[in-house]
Amino acid sequence: MLIEARGTIRLSHGPKENRARPAIDALFRSAALAFGLDVIGVILTGSLDDGTAGLLAVKRSGGTTVIQDPADALAPSMPSSAAKHVDIDHKVSLSKLGPLLVRLSKESPRAEQRVMHETLKIEAEIAASKTGMLGGIAKIGEPSLFTCPDCHGTLLKIKDEQLLRFRCHTGHAFGAQSMLATLNETTEDTIWSAVRALQEGAMLLEHLAQHARDAGQVNEANSLDREAQDKLERAELVRKTLTRADRDGVSAS
């Protein structure tokens, strides 16, 4: 969902941001571009760094930034990330948020209208599925060493002194925390795929061994059994390494 001038709401199937769409960053950028200092951006409980880039756009356009107090949030990552990278105007508990928004909606904006940065305009156009703007990504970023987890294209590092972000040429976008979480998930999936492949290979070898044994080829069967056992031992080693890492991660948190 995007906000356009004169209060129009637009539903768009643009590129995912932080592997999600609808995406809060795209919504916030569109609102900042359409209404500038009249926007009130609010970040509530949630995981990773969704919303930080969008709230920064609200702030830079002169809007008001609000977050739920991380100490009051069930999942504090999103408001904590916003507080780390954005100059927050109001930090309140959930019980005080409603009265605050009522009061802010009745007040006249105190900030001065700001000139919209080209980066904001380009990213808002990309979110609106205007594919002609994808060429503009080169204007707002520089090639990084990473590839996009969604399409495997080269990720560009967005030129932003306050926040590390990435976009690829097809428009997919990632915050640093979301990118790291995605890479960790991809790594784990790859390792479990390796375990599965080793186990399936061992199962096939066991079938071949039995077939050889039935045919009276004892030496061949024994050789296949040893190869199957080797694969099972390697699979178990990888499994133990992965589960140990999971336990260490849980205990560290």
Buried (B, 14 or more C-beta within 10 A) or exposed (E): EBBBEEEEEEEBEBBBBBBEBEBBBBBBBBBBBBBBBBBBBBBBBBBBBBBBBBBBBBBBBBBBBBBBBBEBBEEBBBBBBBBEBBEBBBBBEEEBBEEBBEEBEEEEBEBEEBEBBEBBBBBBBBBBBBEEBBEBBEEBBEEBEBEBBBBEBBBBBBEBEBBBBBBBBBBBBBBBBBBEBBEEEEEEEEBEEBBEEBBEBBEEBBEBBEEBBEEEBEEBBEBBBEBBEBBBEBBEEBBEEBEEEEEEEEEEE
